[in-house]
Amino acid sequence: MVEKVITLENISLIDFLGTENQNIKQLAAAFPSSKIISRGNEIKIQGQTPEITKIHEILASLIDHYHKFGKITHNSVNRYLSADAFTDEEVIVTSPDVIVYGSKGGIIKAKTPNQQKLVDAVEKYDLTFALGPAGTGKTYISVAMAVRALKNKEVKKIIISRPVVEAGESLGFLPGDMKEKVDPYLRPIYDALEDMIPIEKLKYYQENKIIEIAPLAYMRGRTLNNAFVLLDEAQNTTPAQMKMFLTRMGPNAKVMVNGDRSQIDLPRGQRSGLFEAMNILRDVKGIGFVEMKAEDVVRHRLVKDIVNAYSVMEEERRAAKEAAEANVNGEPVKVNGHSRKQKAE
């Protein structure tokens, strides 16, 4: 026997459970071989795995419905039990600032003006580049937009990829097969998806290739159509890899490319395909570009200060390098107000 506990967050229990838990009793009556118990804001399900999965999916749909319409009725439960989904128009209706509802009923939305610019750009353009430091929500917002597109039947699948670059560690020494070797690189993607889709449903989506998460090398030779495609950590692509990825785009695809200038793990001297692509495509109509800043960081307050401190250091290094290249005669130059002598390289 399997047991699953669902916690109801930000939900009025009387509006969701019904008077004297009538909605839960109605659901339990439809699955007599399982046990469904409601205590406080927790719903405990006990039974066999296939039925537990189905009950969990229905409850997730009911939570989604509650956040959209504010109440669960007898008819609502009946319609989900009979798999009579709401019309596309009803599914799409939602609060204008909400991207999607999380697997535990939480609201996922843009938290800063630049995050909202990213949401708007993805809605407007079929190809969007998002650039910004760690913690600005690029990956999380991108995954939320992909999940929303899938839920609203705008696409048939989600494809998420990252280049696998060894940042000081050797991939070959990691244990396991290729999937087990690359999964740690893709962990942030899994974390975001698990926040937005119940685990059992996410597993179903992956097993049926409705959601694919794979290294960038696996994209070669494919045409990515009827899909929301996300390339994360794109600063670690080579120019050839980036061109390969962008030319996979099918006629009905939504593509996002995310990157961070400060986290390039490519070998020294190797150009980043992301920055080359952005320079080449900057004036092409129909492509969105969004730049995230340190003020968009939504992690711990110290992350913003850390990002700013590193940005200052990198700017000093860049200025020093430019000054050194310009001062071929070894004359004193000023870098951030300080006089330094630079010898010609």
C-alpha positions in Angstrom: 0.0 0.0 0.0 1.2 3.5 -0.9 0.5 6.7 1.1 0.5 10.2 -0.3 0.0 13.4 1.7 -1.1 16.7 0.0 -0.9 19.9 1.9 -3.4 22.7 1.0 -1.6 26.0 1.0 -3.3 29.5 0.6 -6.7 27.7 0.3 -10.0 28.3 2.2 -10.7 24.8 3.5 -14.5 25.3 3.6 -14.5 26.5 -0.1 -12.3 23.7 -1.2 -13.4 20.7 0.9 -17.1 21.7 1.0 -19.5 21.6 3.9 -18.6 18.7 6.2 -15.9 17.7 3.7 -18.6 16.7 1.1 -16.2 17.3 -1.8 -13.6 14.9 -0.4 -16.3 12.3 0.5 -17.5 12.5 -3.1 -14.0 11.9 -4.4 -13.5 9.0 -1.9 -16.8 7.4 -3.1 -15.4 7.2 -6.6 -12.4 5.3 -5.4 -13.7 2.7 -2.9 -10.5 0.6 -2.9 -8.5 3.6 -1.7 -8.7 5.6 1.5 -8.9 9.5 1.4 -8.7 11.3 4.8 -8.9 15.0 5.3 -7.4 16.5 8.5 -6.9 20.2 8.8 -5.1 21.4 5.6 -3.8 18.0 4.8 -5.3 15.3 2.6 -3.9 11.8 3.1 -4.4 9.2 0.3 -3.7 5.4 0.9 -4.0 2.8 -1.8 -2.3 1.2 -4.8 0.0 3.3 -7.0 -2.1 3.6 -10.2 -5.2 4.7 -8.3 -3.2 7.0 -6.0 -1.7 8.7 -9.1 -5.2 9.2 -10.5 -6.5 10.7 -7.3 -3.5 13.0 -6.9 -4.0 14.2 -10.5 -7.7 15.0 -9.8 -6.8 16.8 -6.6 -4.1 18.8 -8.4 -6.7 19.8 -11.0 -9.1 20.8 -8.3 -6.5 22.9 -6.6 -5.8 24.6 -9.9 -9.5 25.1 -10.4 -9.9 26.6 -6.9 -7.3 29.2 -7.5 -8.9 30.2 -10.8 -12.5 30.2 -9.7 -12.4 30.5 -5.9 -14.6 27.6 -5.0 -15.0 23.8 -5.6 -18.6 22.6 -6.1 -20.2 19.2 -6.4 -20.3 19.7 -10.2 -16.6 20.6 -10.3 -15.7 17.3 -8.6 -18.0 15.4 -10.9 -16.5 16.9 -14.1 -12.9 16.1 -13.0 -14.0 12.6 -12.0 -15.5 12.0 -15.4 -12.4 13.5 -17.1 -14.7 16.0 -18.6 -12.1 18.8 -18.8 -13.2 22.4 -18.9 -13.2 24.2 -22.2 -9.9 25.8 -23.4 -11.3 29.2 -22.7 -12.0 28.3 -19.1 -8.6 26.7 -18.7 -6.8 29.9 -19.9 -8.8 32.2 -17.7 -6.7 33.3 -14.8 -5.5 36.3 -12.9 -3.5 38.5 -15.3 -0.4 38.5 -13.2 -0.3 34.8 -12.5 1.9 32.7 -14.8 0.9 29.3 -13.4 -0.2 27.6 -10.1 2.3 25.4 -8.3 1.8 21.7 -7.5 0.9 22.7 -3.9 -1.5 25.5 -4.9 1.0 28.3 -4.6 1.0 31.2 -7.1 3.9 31.6 -9.4 4.3 35.1 -11.0 6.8 37.7 -11.9 8.3 39.4 -8.8 10.3 42.2 -10.4 9.7 44.6 -13.4 12.4 42.8 -15.4 10.9 39.4 -14.7 7.6 40.8 -16.0 9.4 42.1 -19.1 10.6 38.5 -19.6 7.1 37.2 -19.4 5.8 39.8 -21.8 8.6 39.1 -24.3 7.9 35.4 -24.3 4.2 36.1 -24.9 5.1 38.4 -27.8 8.0 36.7 -29.5 8.7 33.1 -30.7 12.4 33.5 -29.8 13.5 35.3 -26.7 17.0 35.7 -25.2 17.2 36.4 -21.4 20.5 37.5 -19.9 21.2 38.0 -16.2 23.1 37.0 -13.1 22.4 34.1 -10.8 19.2 34.3 -8.7 17.3 36.6 -11.0 14.7 33.9 -11.8 15.5 33.3 -15.5 15.2 29.5 -15.3 12.2 29.5 -12.9 10.2 32.0 -15.0 11.1 30.2 -18.2 10.0 26.8 -16.8 6.7 28.4 -15.5 6.0 29.9 -19.0 6.7 26.5 -20.5 4.3 24.7 -18.1 1.6 27.3 -18.7 1.9 26.8 -22.5 1.6 23.1 -22.0 -1.4 23.4 -19.7 -3.2 25.8 -22.0 -2.5 23.4 -25.0 -0.5 26.0 -26.8 2.2 23.4 -27.3 2.2 19.6 -27.2 5.5 19.2 -25.3 8.2 20.9 -23.4 11.9 20.4 -24.3 14.5 21.7 -21.9 18.2 21.5 -22.5 21.6 22.6 -21.1 25.1 22.4 -22.5 27.1 20.0 -20.3 30.3 21.8 -19.5 32.7 20.5 -16.8 33.2 23.4 -14.4 36.3 22.2 -12.7 35.1 18.6 -12.4 35.5 15.6 -14.7 32.2 14.2 -16.0 34.0 10.9 -16.7 34.7 10.3 -13.1 31.1 10.7 -12.0 29.4 7.3 -11.3 26.5 5.8 -13.4 25.3 5.9 -17.0 25.1 9.0 -19.1 21.7 10.0 -17.6 23.0 9.7 -14.1 26.1 11.7 -15.1 24.2 14.6 -16.5 21.2 14.8 -14.2 23.2 16.9 -11.6 23.7 19.5 -14.3 19.9 19.5 -14.9 18.8 19.5 -11.2 17.7 23.2 -11.2 15.3 22.3 -14.1 13.8 19.3 -12.2 13.4 21.5 -9.0 11.4 24.1 -10.9 9.2 21.5 -12.6 8.5 19.7 -9.3 7.3 23.0 -7.9 4.8 23.3 -10.7 3.7 19.8 -11.6 2.7 17.0 -9.1 5.5 14.4 -9.0 3.4 11.5 -10.4 2.2 13.6 -13.3 5.7 14.9 -14.0 6.9 11.3 -14.1 4.1 10.4 -16.6 5.0 13.4 -18.8 8.6 12.4 -18.9 7.9 8.7 -19.5 5.7 9.7 -22.5 8.1 12.3 -23.8 5.7 15.2 -23.2 8.5 16.8 -21.1 12.0 16.1 -22.3 15.1 17.2 -20.3 18.4 16.4 -22.1 21.9 17.7 -22.8 22.2 20.0 -25.8 24.1 17.4 -27.8 20.8 15.4 -28.0 19.2 18.2 -30.0 21.3 17.6 -33.1 19.3 16.5 -36.2 15.9 17.2 -34.7 13.1 19.6 -35.7 11.6 21.0 -32.6 7.9 21.7 -33.5 4.7 22.1 -31.5 7.0 22.6 -28.4 8.1 25.1 -25.9 11.9 24.8 -26.0 14.2 26.2 -23.3 18.0 26.3 -23.6 19.4 27.2 -20.2 23.0 28.2 -19.2 23.5 29.1 -22.9 26.7 31.1 -22.1 28.4 27.7 -22.2 27.5 26.9 -25.8 30.1 27.2 -28.5 29.1 29.2 -31.6 28.5 26.0 -33.6 26.3 24.5 -30.8 24.2 27.7 -30.7 23.7 27.8 -34.4 22.7 24.1 -34.4 20.2 24.7 -31.6 18.6 27.8 -33.2 18.2 26.1 -36.5 16.2 23.2 -34.9 13.3 25.6 -34.4 10.1 24.3 -36.1 7.2 26.4 -37.5 5.1 26.1 -34.3 7.7 26.5 -31.6 8.3 28.9 -28.7 12.0 29.1 -27.9 13.8 30.7 -24.9 17.6 31.1 -24.5 19.0 32.0 -21.1 22.5 32.9 -20.0 24.7 34.6 -17.5 27.8 36.7 -18.5 29.5 35.9 -15.1 29.3 32.1 -15.2 31.1 31.1 -18.4 32.8 27.7 -17.9 34.1 27.2 -21.5 37.8 26.6 -21.9 40.0 29.7 -22.0 39.9 31.3 -25.4 36.7 29.7 -26.5 34.0 32.1 -27.7 30.6 31.9 -26.2 27.9 31.0 -28.7 25.3 33.0 -26.7 27.0 36.3 -27.0 28.0 35.8 -30.6 24.3 34.9 -31.5 23.0 38.0 -29.6 25.4 40.2 -31.6 24.4 38.6 -34.9 20.7 38.6 -34.3 20.3 41.9 -32.4 18.6 43.7 -35.4 16.5 40.7 -36.6 12.8 41.5 -36.2 10.7 39.1 -34.2 13.3 38.3 -31.5 13.0 39.5 -27.9 16.0 40.4 -25.7 15.6 40.9 -22.0 18.5 41.9 -19.6 18.1 41.1 -15.9 20.0 43.0 -13.3 21.3 42.5 -9.7 18.1 44.2 -8.4 16.1 41.3 -9.9 17.8 38.8 -7.6 15.1 37.0 -5.6 17.3 34.7 -3.5 18.8 35.6 -0.1 19.5 39.3 0.2 23.3 38.6 0.3 23.2 37.2 -3.3 22.4 40.6 -4.7 25.4 42.1 -2.9 27.6 39.2 -4.0 26.5 39.7 -7.7 27.3 43.4 -7.4 30.7 42.8 -5.9 31.7 40.4 -8.6 30.3 42.8 -11.3 32.6 45.6 -9.9 35.6 43.3 -10.0 34.9 42.1 -13.5 34.4 45.7 -14.7 37.8 46.7 -13.2 39.4 43.8 -15.0 37.7 44.7 -18.3 38.8 48.3 -18.0 42.4 47.3 -17.1 42.6 45.0 -20.1 41.2 47.7 -22.4 43.7 50.2 -21.0 46.6 47.8 -21.4 45.7 47.1 -25.0 45.4 50.9 -25.7 48.6 51.8 -23.9 51.0 50.0 -26.3 53.8 52.3 -25.2 53.6 51.5 -21.5 52.5 55.0 -20.5 50.6 55.4 -17.2 46.9 54.9 -17.5 44.0 55.4 -15.2 41.7 52.5 -14.2 38.8 53.5 -12.0 40.6 56.7 -11.0 43.9 55.1 -10.0 47.1 55.6 -12.0 48.7 52.3 -13.1 51.5 51.5 -15.5 50.6 48.9 -18.1 53.2 47.2 -20.2 52.4 46.4 -23.8 51.3 42.8 -24.2 
